[in-house]
Amino acid sequence: MRLFELHGYEQTTVEQIAEAAAISPRTFFRYFPTKEDVVLWDEYDPLVAEILASRPADESLADTFRAVIRETVTGLYGQDPERLLTRVRLTSTVPELRARMRDERTHGVELVLPALAEARGRQPDAMQVRVVGSAMLGAVAIALDHWQESDGKRDLIGLIDDALDSLAAAMRELSPASP
């Protein structure tokens, strides 16, 4: 992340990253398939299944997603807020990272289906999971934008809670579809 901030994403090479990490470019590619993955990977991705398993089986899907979102973002934020801010800046300004992030959000929701099924003892409705998860991740993306625009000065977890509360309030306002 330091190299990306110093030289810019496009100008930073895999060779420079490998050298800074005291590894060979070949070793770099064992850990990261692409340069984009350096920015997008975080240590909480593999833990999502564990977080889901720790949630009550009868909890609403929205509450489960909210808990997963809060726990993962709180972990990333608490560990290194400057690194997270750099990641958010890069994913909002570098076109290929923005596209990958959008793709990761879309497919990431689908990847939780097996973990949800295992945690709840039944297969959840795939469409419901996609709709709820995508809507909530969209709200989180807006919260991250606001946080980034404040140069990381605003309370990120508070912004996420506000965004998710706004989504919940808007959903309560929807009238049921007419038959």
LOTIKOL-83876 format. One record per atom (N, C-alpha, C): residue number from 1; chain; z, y, x. Coordinates in steps of 0.02 Angstrom, whole numbers, plus 50000, padded with zeros to 5 digits. Layout:
<pt NUM,A,<Z,Y,X>>,
...
END
This chain:
<pt 1,A,<50000,49941,50042>>,
<pt 1,A,<50000,50000,50000>>,
<pt 1,A,<50000,50063,50044>>,
<pt 2,A,<50037,50058,50099>>,
<pt 2,A,<50039,50115,50145>>,
<pt 2,A,<49970,50132,50172>>,
<pt 3,A,<49932,50081,50190>>,
<pt 3,A,<49864,50093,50215>>,
<pt 3,A,<49819,50123,50161>>,
<pt 4,A,<49826,50100,50099>>,
<pt 4,A,<49786,50127,50045>>,
<pt 4,A,<49802,50201,50034>>,
<pt 5,A,<49866,50218,50038>>,
<pt 5,A,<49886,50288,50030>>,
<pt 5,A,<49860,50330,50089>>,
<pt 6,A,<49864,50302,50148>>,
<pt 6,A,<49845,50338,50209>>,
<pt 6,A,<49770,50348,50214>>,
<pt 7,A,<49732,50295,50202>>,
<pt 7,A,<49659,50297,50214>>,
<pt 7,A,<49618,50298,50150>>,
<pt 8,A,<49648,50282,50094>>,
<pt 8,A,<49611,50273,50031>>,
<pt 8,A,<49594,50200,50022>>,
<pt 9,A,<49588,50180,49960>>,
<pt 9,A,<49575,50110,49945>>,
<pt 9,A,<49508,50087,49974>>,
<pt 10,A,<49455,50124,49959>>,
<pt 10,A,<49388,50104,49979>>,
<pt 10,A,<49381,50101,50055>>,
<pt 11,A,<49415,50146,50091>>,
<pt 11,A,<49408,50149,50163>>,
<pt 11,A,<49451,50098,50200>>,
<pt 12,A,<49501,50070,50167>>,
<pt 12,A,<49544,50021,50199>>,
<pt 12,A,<49511,49952,50197>>,
<pt 13,A,<49507,49921,50255>>,
<pt 13,A,<49474,49857,50260>>,
<pt 13,A,<49525,49800,50260>>,
<pt 14,A,<49502,49740,50245>>,
<pt 14,A,<49544,49681,50249>>,
<pt 14,A,<49568,49672,50321>>,
<pt 15,A,<49525,49687,50369>>,
<pt 15,A,<49544,49680,50439>>,
<pt 15,A,<49603,49725,50455>>,
<pt 16,A,<49603,49787,50429>>,
<pt 16,A,<49659,49833,50441>>,
<pt 16,A,<49723,49807,50409>>,
<pt 17,A,<49717,49781,50349>>,
<pt 17,A,<49775,49754,50314>>,
<pt 17,A,<49803,49695,50353>>,
<pt 18,A,<49759,49650,50374>>,
<pt 18,A,<49781,49591,50412>>,
<pt 18,A,<49815,49612,50477>>,
<pt 19,A,<49786,49660,50512>>,
<pt 19,A,<49815,49683,50574>>,
<pt 19,A,<49884,49713,50563>>,
<pt 20,A,<49892,49753,50511>>,
<pt 20,A,<49957,49784,50495>>,
<pt 20,A,<50009,49731,50478>>,
<pt 21,A,<49987,49675,50449>>,
<pt 21,A,<50033,49621,50430>>,
<pt 21,A,<50041,49570,50487>>,
<pt 22,A,<50007,49582,50543>>,
<pt 22,A,<50010,49537,50601>>,
<pt 22,A,<49986,49467,50584>>,
<pt 23,A,<49930,49464,50546>>,
<pt 23,A,<49899,49400,50529>>,
<pt 23,A,<49824,49407,50540>>,
<pt 24,A,<49789,49352,50537>>,
<pt 24,A,<49716,49355,50544>>,
<pt 24,A,<49686,49368,50475>>,
<pt 25,A,<49624,49393,50473>>,
<pt 25,A,<49590,49401,50408>>,
<pt 25,A,<49584,49334,50371>>,
<pt 26,A,<49576,49280,50408>>,
<pt 26,A,<49571,49214,50377>>,
<pt 26,A,<49637,49197,50341>>,
<pt 27,A,<49693,49212,50373>>,
<pt 27,A,<49759,49200,50342>>,
<pt 27,A,<49767,49246,50281>>,
<pt 28,A,<49743,49307,50286>>,
<pt 28,A,<49746,49353,50229>>,
<pt 28,A,<49715,49321,50167>>,
<pt 29,A,<49657,49290,50176>>,
<pt 29,A,<49621,49261,50120>>,
<pt 29,A,<49654,49198,50093>>,
<pt 30,A,<49701,49169,50130>>,
<pt 30,A,<49740,49113,50102>>,
<pt 30,A,<49789,49139,50049>>,
<pt 31,A,<49811,49199,50059>>,
<pt 31,A,<49860,49229,50012>>,
<pt 31,A,<49828,49271,49957>>,
<pt 32,A,<49775,49305,49974>>,
<pt 32,A,<49742,49350,49927>>,
<pt 32,A,<49667,49336,49927>>,
<pt 33,A,<49640,49315,49870>>,
<pt 33,A,<49568,49301,49867>>,
<pt 33,A,<49524,49362,49879>>,
<pt 34,A,<49549,49421,49860>>,
<pt 34,A,<49512,49484,49869>>,
<pt 34,A,<49560,49539,49888>>,
<pt 35,A,<49532,49594,49912>>,
<pt 35,A,<49572,49653,49927>>,
<pt 35,A,<49606,49679,49864>>,
<pt 36,A,<49573,49674,49807>>,
<pt 36,A,<49602,49697,49743>>,
<pt 36,A,<49668,49661,49728>>,
<pt 37,A,<49672,49597,49746>>,
<pt 37,A,<49732,49558,49732>>,
<pt 37,A,<49793,49584,49768>>,
<pt 38,A,<49784,49618,49824>>,
<pt 38,A,<49841,49648,49860>>,
<pt 38,A,<49876,49699,49814>>,
<pt 39,A,<49837,49736,49776>>,
<pt 39,A,<49865,49787,49732>>,
<pt 39,A,<49891,49755,49668>>,
<pt 40,A,<49855,49707,49640>>,
<pt 40,A,<49872,49681,49574>>,
<pt 40,A,<49927,49628,49574>>,
<pt 41,A,<49937,49592,49629>>,
<pt 41,A,<49986,49538,49631>>,
<pt 41,A,<50056,49567,49632>>,
<pt 42,A,<50101,49535,49595>>,
<pt 42,A,<50172,49549,49603>>,
<pt 42,A,<50211,49484,49596>>,
<pt 43,A,<50270,49485,49624>>,
<pt 43,A,<50311,49424,49625>>,
<pt 43,A,<50338,49404,49558>>,
<pt 44,A,<50331,49446,49507>>,
<pt 44,A,<50357,49430,49441>>,
<pt 44,A,<50307,49391,49398>>,
<pt 45,A,<50243,49391,49416>>,
<pt 45,A,<50194,49353,49377>>,
<pt 45,A,<50213,49280,49370>>,
<pt 46,A,<50231,49246,49425>>,
<pt 46,A,<50249,49175,49418>>,
<pt 46,A,<50315,49164,49379>>,
<pt 47,A,<50355,49215,49372>>,
<pt 47,A,<50420,49207,49339>>,
<pt 47,A,<50417,49215,49263>>,
<pt 48,A,<50359,49235,49237>>,
<pt 48,A,<50353,49246,49165>>,
<pt 48,A,<50372,49184,49125>>,
<pt 49,A,<50349,49126,49146>>,
<pt 49,A,<50366,49064,49110>>,
<pt 49,A,<50442,49053,49109>>,
<pt 50,A,<50476,49067,49164>>,
<pt 50,A,<50549,49060,49166>>,
<pt 50,A,<50582,49109,49119>>,
<pt 51,A,<50558,49170,49117>>,
<pt 51,A,<50586,49221,49072>>,
<pt 51,A,<50576,49199,49000>>,
<pt 52,A,<50516,49176,48984>>,
<pt 52,A,<50502,49152,48916>>,
<pt 52,A,<50548,49094,48897>>,
<pt 53,A,<50559,49049,48944>>,
<pt 53,A,<50602,48991,48930>>,
<pt 53,A,<50675,49011,48917>>,
<pt 54,A,<50694,49068,48944>>,
<pt 54,A,<50764,49090,48936>>,
<pt 54,A,<50776,49126,48869>>,
<pt 55,A,<50722,49141,48833>>,
<pt 55,A,<50729,49178,48770>>,
<pt 55,A,<50744,49129,48713>>,
<pt 56,A,<50779,49153,48661>>,
<pt 56,A,<50793,49109,48603>>,
<pt 56,A,<50728,49087,48569>>,
<pt 57,A,<50725,49024,48549>>,
<pt 57,A,<50665,48995,48518>>,
<pt 57,A,<50648,49028,48452>>,
<pt 58,A,<50698,49056,48418>>,
<pt 58,A,<50686,49087,48352>>,
<pt 58,A,<50677,49163,48356>>,
<pt 59,A,<50673,49189,48416>>,
<pt 59,A,<50664,49261,48425>>,
<pt 59,A,<50593,49281,48404>>,
<pt 60,A,<50586,49341,48377>>,
<pt 60,A,<50519,49363,48357>>,
<pt 60,A,<50474,49369,48418>>,
<pt 61,A,<50410,49361,48408>>,
<pt 61,A,<50362,49366,48462>>,
<pt 61,A,<50365,49434,48495>>,
<pt 62,A,<50371,49487,48455>>,
<pt 62,A,<50374,49554,48483>>,
<pt 62,A,<50437,49563,48526>>,
<pt 63,A,<50494,49538,48502>>,
<pt 63,A,<50555,49544,48542>>,
<pt 63,A,<50550,49504,48607>>,
<pt 64,A,<50518,49446,48604>>,
<pt 64,A,<50509,49407,48665>>,
<pt 64,A,<50464,49444,48714>>,
<pt 65,A,<50408,49470,48691>>,
<pt 65,A,<50364,49508,48736>>,
<pt 65,A,<50400,49569,48764>>,
<pt 66,A,<50438,49603,48723>>,
<pt 66,A,<50474,49662,48746>>,
<pt 66,A,<50523,49643,48802>>,
<pt 67,A,<50559,49588,48793>>,
<pt 67,A,<50606,49565,48844>>,
<pt 67,A,<50571,49548,48909>>,
<pt 68,A,<50515,49514,48904>>,
<pt 68,A,<50476,49495,48964>>,
<pt 68,A,<50451,49558,48999>>,
<pt 69,A,<50424,49605,48961>>,
<pt 69,A,<50399,49668,48989>>,
<pt 69,A,<50455,49706,49024>>,
<pt 70,A,<50511,49714,48989>>,
<pt 70,A,<50567,49751,49018>>,
<pt 70,A,<50593,49718,49082>>,
<pt 71,A,<50600,49652,49080>>,
<pt 71,A,<50628,49618,49138>>,
<pt 71,A,<50581,49622,49199>>,
<pt 72,A,<50516,49613,49187>>,
<pt 72,A,<50470,49615,49244>>,
<pt 72,A,<50463,49686,49271>>,
<pt 73,A,<50455,49735,49227>>,
<pt 73,A,<50447,49804,49251>>,
<pt 73,A,<50512,49829,49283>>,
<pt 74,A,<50569,49812,49253>>,
<pt 74,A,<50633,49833,49283>>,
<pt 74,A,<50640,49804,49354>>,
<pt 75,A,<50619,49741,49362>>,
<pt 75,A,<50621,49711,49428>>,
<pt 75,A,<50577,49746,49479>>,
<pt 76,A,<50515,49760,49459>>,
<pt 76,A,<50469,49794,49504>>,
<pt 76,A,<50493,49865,49519>>,
<pt 77,A,<50516,49899,49468>>,
<pt 77,A,<50539,49968,49475>>,
<pt 77,A,<50602,49972,49518>>,
<pt 78,A,<50648,49926,49505>>,
<pt 78,A,<50711,49926,49543>>,
<pt 78,A,<50701,49907,49615>>,
<pt 79,A,<50653,49865,49628>>,
<pt 79,A,<50641,49841,49696>>,
<pt 79,A,<50610,49896,49740>>,
<pt 80,A,<50560,49931,49714>>,
<pt 80,A,<50525,49981,49755>>,
<pt 80,A,<50484,50027,49709>>,
<pt 81,A,<50516,50080,49682>>,
<pt 81,A,<50480,50123,49635>>,
<pt 81,A,<50419,50158,49667>>,
<pt 82,A,<50423,50174,49731>>,
<pt 82,A,<50366,50207,49763>>,
<pt 82,A,<50306,50161,49769>>,
<pt 83,A,<50319,50098,49784>>,
<pt 83,A,<50265,50049,49788>>,
<pt 83,A,<50233,50039,49719>>,
<pt 84,A,<50275,50035,49668>>,
<pt 84,A,<50249,50029,49600>>,
<pt 84,A,<50208,50090,49581>>,
<pt 85,A,<50232,50149,49599>>,
<pt 85,A,<50194,50211,49584>>,
<pt 85,A,<50127,50210,49619>>,
<pt 86,A,<50125,50188,49681>>,
<pt 86,A,<50062,50183,49717>>,
<pt 86,A,<50015,50135,49681>>,
<pt 87,A,<50041,50078,49659>>,
<pt 87,A,<49999,50029,49623>>,
<pt 87,A,<49971,50059,49559>>,
<pt 88,A,<50013,50094,49522>>,
<pt 88,A,<49991,50125,49460>>,
<pt 88,A,<49937,50177,49474>>,
<pt 89,A,<49947,50217,49525>>,
<pt 89,A,<49896,50267,49543>>,
<pt 89,A,<49830,50234,49561>>,
<pt 90,A,<49834,50182,49603>>,
<pt 90,A,<49773,50148,49623>>,
<pt 90,A,<49737,50117,49564>>,
<pt 91,A,<49773,50084,49519>>,
<pt 91,A,<49741,50051,49463>>,
<pt 91,A,<49714,50100,49411>>,
<pt 92,A,<49736,50163,49415>>,
<pt 92,A,<49709,50212,49368>>,
<pt 92,A,<49652,50253,49399>>,
<pt 93,A,<49645,50253,49465>>,
<pt 93,A,<49594,50295,49496>>,
<pt 93,A,<49537,50257,49529>>,
<pt 94,A,<49547,50194,49547>>,
<pt 94,A,<49495,50155,49580>>,
<pt 94,A,<49460,50113,49526>>,
<pt 95,A,<49396,50127,49513>>,
<pt 95,A,<49361,50094,49458>>,
<pt 95,A,<49365,50017,49458>>,
<pt 96,A,<49357,49985,49515>>,
<pt 96,A,<49359,49912,49515>>,
<pt 96,A,<49430,49886,49502>>,
<pt 97,A,<49480,49923,49523>>,
<pt 97,A,<49549,49903,49507>>,
<pt 97,A,<49565,49915,49433>>,
<pt 98,A,<49540,49969,49406>>,
<pt 98,A,<49550,49984,49335>>,
<pt 98,A,<49518,49928,49292>>,
<pt 99,A,<49458,49907,49310>>,
<pt 99,A,<49424,49854,49274>>,
<pt 99,A,<49462,49788,49281>>,
<pt 100,A,<49484,49772,49341>>,
<pt 100,A,<49522,49710,49351>>,
<pt 100,A,<49587,49711,49313>>,
<pt 101,A,<49621,49769,49311>>,
<pt 101,A,<49684,49774,49275>>,
<pt 101,A,<49674,49763,49201>>,
<pt 102,A,<49620,49791,49174>>,
<pt 102,A,<49604,49781,49103>>,
<pt 102,A,<49591,49707,49089>>,
<pt 103,A,<49555,49676,49134>>,
<pt 103,A,<49541,49604,49127>>,
<pt 103,A,<49605,49563,49133>>,
<pt 104,A,<49648,49581,49181>>,
<pt 104,A,<49711,49545,49190>>,
<pt 104,A,<49754,49550,49128>>,
<pt 105,A,<49756,49609,49097>>,
<pt 105,A,<49796,49617,49035>>,
<pt 105,A,<49769,49573,48980>>,
<pt 106,A,<49703,49571,48972>>,
<pt 106,A,<49672,49531,48919>>,
<pt 106,A,<49686,49457,48930>>,
<pt 107,A,<49673,49433,48989>>,
<pt 107,A,<49681,49361,49002>>,
<pt 107,A,<49754,49342,49014>>,
<pt 108,A,<49794,49389,49037>>,
<pt 108,A,<49865,49375,49048>>,
<pt 108,A,<49901,49356,48984>>,
<pt 109,A,<49882,49388,48929>>,
<pt 109,A,<49913,49372,48865>>,
<pt 109,A,<49897,49300,48846>>,
<pt 110,A,<49836,49279,48858>>,
<pt 110,A,<49816,49210,48842>>,
<pt 110,A,<49852,49159,48886>>,
<pt 111,A,<49869,49179,48947>>,
<pt 111,A,<49902,49133,48993>>,
<pt 111,A,<49974,49118,48972>>,
<pt 112,A,<50004,49160,48930>>,
<pt 112,A,<50072,49146,48909>>,
<pt 112,A,<50076,49096,48852>>,
<pt 113,A,<50019,49079,48821>>,
<pt 113,A,<50019,49032,48765>>,
<pt 113,A,<50053,48966,48782>>,
<pt 114,A,<50036,48933,48837>>,
<pt 114,A,<50070,48869,48852>>,
<pt 114,A,<50145,48877,48865>>,
<pt 115,A,<50164,48931,48899>>,
<pt 115,A,<50236,48943,48912>>,
<pt 115,A,<50273,48957,48847>>,
<pt 116,A,<50242,48995,48803>>,
<pt 116,A,<50273,49008,48737>>,
<pt 116,A,<50281,48943,48698>>,
<pt 117,A,<50230,48902,48698>>,
<pt 117,A,<50233,48839,48662>>,
<pt 117,A,<50289,48795,48689>>,
<pt 118,A,<50295,48792,48754>>,
<pt 118,A,<50348,48751,48784>>,
<pt 118,A,<50417,48780,48768>>,
<pt 119,A,<50424,48846,48773>>,
<pt 119,A,<50489,48878,48761>>,
<pt 119,A,<50511,48872,48688>>,
<pt 120,A,<50462,48873,48643>>,
<pt 120,A,<50479,48872,48572>>,
<pt 120,A,<50473,48803,48540>>,
<pt 121,A,<50446,48756,48577>>,
<pt 121,A,<50439,48688,48550>>,
<pt 121,A,<50382,48681,48500>>,
<pt 122,A,<50338,48729,48498>>,
<pt 122,A,<50280,48726,48453>>,
<pt 122,A,<50226,48773,48480>>,
<pt 123,A,<50165,48760,48460>>,
<pt 123,A,<50109,48802,48480>>,
<pt 123,A,<50108,48865,48438>>,
<pt 124,A,<50113,48924,48469>>,
<pt 124,A,<50111,48986,48430>>,
<pt 124,A,<50040,49001,48407>>,
<pt 125,A,<50034,49042,48357>>,
<pt 125,A,<49969,49063,48332>>,
<pt 125,A,<49935,49106,48387>>,
<pt 126,A,<49879,49081,48412>>,
<pt 126,A,<49845,49114,48468>>,
<pt 126,A,<49824,49185,48452>>,
<pt 127,A,<49798,49196,48392>>,
<pt 127,A,<49777,49263,48374>>,
<pt 127,A,<49837,49311,48371>>,
<pt 128,A,<49892,49288,48343>>,
<pt 128,A,<49951,49330,48339>>,
<pt 128,A,<49976,49348,48409>>,
<pt 129,A,<49977,49299,48454>>,
<pt 129,A,<50000,49312,48522>>,
<pt 129,A,<49954,49363,48556>>,
<pt 130,A,<49889,49355,48547>>,
<pt 130,A,<49842,49402,48578>>,
<pt 130,A,<49850,49472,48550>>,
<pt 131,A,<49857,49478,48484>>,
<pt 131,A,<49863,49544,48453>>,
<pt 131,A,<49928,49577,48474>>,
<pt 132,A,<49983,49543,48466>>,
<pt 132,A,<50048,49572,48483>>,
<pt 132,A,<50053,49588,48557>>,
<pt 133,A,<50035,49540,48599>>,
<pt 133,A,<50038,49550,48671>>,
<pt 133,A,<49993,49606,48695>>,
<pt 134,A,<49932,49607,48670>>,
<pt 134,A,<49884,49659,48691>>,
<pt 134,A,<49907,49728,48669>>,
<pt 135,A,<49931,49733,48608>>,
<pt 135,A,<49955,49798,48583>>,
<pt 135,A,<50014,49823,48624>>,
<pt 136,A,<50060,49777,48639>>,
<pt 136,A,<50118,49798,48678>>,
<pt 136,A,<50100,49816,48750>>,
<pt 137,A,<50055,49778,48780>>,
<pt 137,A,<50033,49795,48848>>,
<pt 137,A,<49994,49861,48849>>,
<pt 138,A,<49958,49875,48795>>,
<pt 138,A,<49924,49940,48789>>,
<pt 138,A,<49975,49997,48787>>,
<pt 139,A,<50030,49987,48750>>,
<pt 139,A,<50083,50037,48747>>,
<pt 139,A,<50115,50047,48816>>,
<pt 140,A,<50124,49992,48852>>,
<pt 140,A,<50153,49996,48919>>,
<pt 140,A,<50106,50034,48966>>,
<pt 141,A,<50041,50022,48959>>,
<pt 141,A,<49992,50058,49001>>,
<pt 141,A,<49997,50133,48990>>,
<pt 142,A,<50007,50154,48928>>,
<pt 142,A,<50015,50225,48914>>,
<pt 142,A,<50079,50252,48944>>,
<pt 143,A,<50133,50213,48940>>,
<pt 143,A,<50196,50233,48971>>,
<pt 143,A,<50188,50241,49046>>,
<pt 144,A,<50153,50194,49078>>,
<pt 144,A,<50140,50198,49150>>,
<pt 144,A,<50099,50259,49167>>,
<pt 145,A,<50050,50276,49125>>,
<pt 145,A,<50011,50337,49136>>,
<pt 145,A,<50056,50399,49135>>,
<pt 146,A,<50101,50403,49086>>,
<pt 146,A,<50147,50460,49082>>,
<pt 146,A,<50192,50463,49143>>,
<pt 147,A,<50216,50405,49164>>,
<pt 147,A,<50260,50402,49222>>,
<pt 147,A,<50223,50425,49284>>,
<pt 148,A,<50162,50402,49292>>,
<pt 148,A,<50121,50421,49350>>,
<pt 148,A,<50107,50496,49349>>,
<pt 149,A,<50091,50523,49290>>,
<pt 149,A,<50076,50595,49284>>,
<pt 149,A,<50136,50638,49303>>,
<pt 150,A,<50197,50610,49297>>,
<pt 150,A,<50258,50647,49316>>,
<pt 150,A,<50276,50634,49389>>,
<pt 151,A,<50230,50602,49426>>,
<pt 151,A,<50242,50582,49496>>,
<pt 151,A,<50304,50538,49503>>,
<pt 152,A,<50316,50496,49452>>,
<pt 152,A,<50371,50450,49455>>,
<pt 152,A,<50439,50481,49441>>,
<pt 153,A,<50439,50543,49418>>,
<pt 153,A,<50503,50578,49405>>,
<pt 153,A,<50536,50559,49340>>,
<pt 154,A,<50496,50541,49290>>,
<pt 154,A,<50524,50521,49225>>,
<pt 154,A,<50551,50450,49228>>,
<pt 155,A,<50596,50434,49183>>,
<pt 155,A,<50625,50368,49179>>,
<pt 155,A,<50574,50318,49152>>,
<pt 156,A,<50550,50274,49195>>,
<pt 156,A,<50497,50227,49176>>,
<pt 156,A,<50519,50181,49119>>,
<pt 157,A,<50578,50152,49124>>,
<pt 157,A,<50600,50105,49073>>,
<pt 157,A,<50609,50142,49006>>,
<pt 158,A,<50633,50203,49008>>,
<pt 158,A,<50639,50244,48948>>,
<pt 158,A,<50571,50258,48917>>,
<pt 159,A,<50521,50273,48959>>,
<pt 159,A,<50453,50284,48934>>,
<pt 159,A,<50425,50221,48902>>,
<pt 160,A,<50437,50164,48932>>,
<pt 160,A,<50413,50101,48903>>,
<pt 160,A,<50447,50088,48836>>,
<pt 161,A,<50512,50098,48834>>,
<pt 161,A,<50548,50090,48770>>,
<pt 161,A,<50520,50137,48717>>,
<pt 162,A,<50508,50200,48736>>,
<pt 162,A,<50480,50248,48688>>,
<pt 162,A,<50411,50226,48663>>,
<pt 163,A,<50369,50202,48709>>,
<pt 163,A,<50302,50181,48691>>,
<pt 163,A,<50305,50121,48644>>,
<pt 164,A,<50348,50072,48659>>,
<pt 164,A,<50354,50013,48617>>,
<pt 164,A,<50385,50031,48549>>,
<pt 165,A,<50433,50077,48549>>,
<pt 165,A,<50462,50100,48486>>,
<pt 165,A,<50410,50136,48444>>,
<pt 166,A,<50367,50175,48476>>,
<pt 166,A,<50313,50209,48439>>,
<pt 166,A,<50265,50159,48407>>,
<pt 167,A,<50249,50107,48444>>,
<pt 167,A,<50205,50055,48418>>,
<pt 167,A,<50238,50020,48359>>,
<pt 168,A,<50302,50004,48366>>,
<pt 168,A,<50338,49970,48311>>,
<pt 168,A,<50341,50014,48249>>,
<pt 169,A,<50354,50078,48258>>,
<pt 169,A,<50357,50124,48202>>,
<pt 169,A,<50289,50129,48167>>,
<pt 170,A,<50236,50133,48206>>,
<pt 170,A,<50169,50137,48177>>,
<pt 170,A,<50151,50073,48139>>,
<pt 171,A,<50173,50017,48164>>,
<pt 171,A,<50158,49953,48130>>,
<pt 171,A,<50195,49948,48064>>,
<pt 172,A,<50256,49975,48062>>,
<pt 172,A,<50293,49975,47999>>,
<pt 172,A,<50259,50018,47946>>,
<pt 173,A,<50221,50069,47969>>,
<pt 173,A,<50187,50114,47923>>,
<pt 173,A,<50124,50083,47892>>,
<pt 174,A,<50098,50031,47925>>,
<pt 174,A,<50037,50000,47898>>,
<pt 174,A,<50051,49968,47830>>,
<pt 175,A,<50006,49981,47784>>,
<pt 175,A,<50013,49947,47720>>,
<pt 175,A,<49975,49880,47724>>,
<pt 176,A,<50000,49829,47688>>,
<pt 176,A,<49965,49765,47691>>,
<pt 176,A,<49892,49772,47667>>,
<pt 177,A,<49851,49732,47696>>,
<pt 177,A,<49779,49733,47677>>,
<pt 177,A,<49772,49712,47604>>,
<pt 178,A,<49726,49745,47571>>,
<pt 178,A,<49713,49728,47500>>,
<pt 178,A,<49674,49662,47496>>,
<pt 179,A,<49689,49622,47444>>,
<pt 179,A,<49653,49558,47437>>,
<pt 179,A,<49580,49568,47420>>,
END
